[in-house]
Amino acid sequence: MEYNDQMKNRVKRIEGQLRGILKMMEEKSDCRDVITQMSAARTAIDRTMGLVVSSNLVECVQKSEENGEDTEELVQEAVNLLVKSR
């Protein structure tokens, strides 16, 4: 699978968020503020994972249809990946 610039940029943003959280911890910021930022980072990771899985699924289904293969197993595998991530 090819990871496009949108996906890579999302991960870079998350990396920045995590660095910011670490800085907040080092500066002994309020717990609520740290948790808020951690929650935002987790949400960003979840959304990025969804984007990667869905993009991969689309690519795999297109290839399977071209080869006349059944796509049901691919869809189930993608759903399982998403479920495991939670």
C-alpha positions as CSV (number, residue, x, y, z in Angstrom):
1,M,0.0,0.0,0.0
2,E,1.1,3.5,-0.7
3,Y,0.9,6.0,2.1
4,N,0.0,9.4,0.7
5,D,1.0,12.8,1.9
6,Q,-2.3,13.3,3.7
7,M,-1.6,10.3,5.9
8,K,2.0,11.2,6.5
9,N,1.0,14.8,7.4
10,R,-1.5,13.5,9.9
11,V,1.1,11.4,11.6
12,K,3.5,14.4,11.7
13,R,0.8,16.5,13.4
14,I,0.2,13.7,15.9
15,E,4.0,13.6,16.6
16,G,3.8,17.4,17.3
17,Q,0.9,16.9,19.6
18,L,2.8,14.2,21.5
19,R,5.9,16.4,21.8
20,G,3.6,19.2,23.1
21,I,2.1,16.8,25.7
22,L,5.6,15.8,26.9
23,K,6.5,19.5,27.2
24,M,3.4,20.1,29.2
25,M,4.3,17.3,31.6
26,E,7.8,18.6,32.0
27,E,6.4,22.0,32.8
28,K,4.0,20.4,35.3
29,S,0.9,21.6,33.6
30,D,-2.5,21.0,35.0
31,C,-3.6,17.3,34.8
32,R,-6.9,18.3,33.0
33,D,-5.0,20.1,30.3
34,V,-2.6,17.2,29.7
35,I,-5.5,14.7,29.6
36,T,-7.4,17.0,27.1
37,Q,-4.4,17.0,24.8
38,M,-3.9,13.2,25.2
39,S,-7.5,12.7,24.3
40,A,-7.1,14.9,21.2
41,A,-4.0,12.9,20.1
42,R,-5.8,9.6,20.6
43,T,-8.7,10.8,18.5
44,A,-6.2,11.9,15.8
45,I,-4.6,8.5,15.8
46,D,-8.0,6.7,15.6
47,R,-9.0,8.8,12.6
48,T,-5.7,8.3,10.9
49,M,-6.0,4.5,11.4
50,G,-9.5,4.7,9.9
51,L,-8.1,6.5,6.9
52,V,-5.3,4.0,6.4
53,V,-7.6,1.0,6.7
54,S,-10.3,2.4,4.5
55,S,-7.8,3.4,1.8
56,N,-6.2,0.0,1.9
57,L,-9.6,-1.6,1.7
58,V,-10.6,0.3,-1.4
59,E,-7.3,-0.6,-3.0
60,C,-7.7,-4.3,-2.2
61,V,-11.3,-4.5,-3.3
62,Q,-10.5,-2.9,-6.6
63,K,-7.7,-5.4,-7.2
64,S,-9.9,-8.3,-6.1
65,E,-12.7,-7.3,-8.4
66,E,-10.3,-7.0,-11.3
67,N,-9.2,-10.6,-10.6
68,G,-12.7,-11.8,-10.1
69,E,-12.1,-12.7,-6.5
70,D,-14.5,-12.6,-3.6
71,T,-14.2,-9.3,-1.5
72,E,-16.2,-10.4,1.5
73,E,-13.1,-11.7,3.3
74,L,-11.2,-8.4,2.7
75,V,-14.1,-6.4,4.1
76,Q,-14.2,-8.6,7.2
77,E,-10.4,-8.3,7.7
78,A,-10.7,-4.5,7.5
79,V,-13.5,-4.4,10.1
80,N,-11.5,-6.7,12.4
81,L,-8.5,-4.3,12.1
82,L,-10.7,-1.4,13.2
83,V,-12.3,-3.3,16.0
84,K,-8.9,-4.5,17.4
85,S,-7.6,-0.9,17.3
86,R,-10.2,0.1,20.0
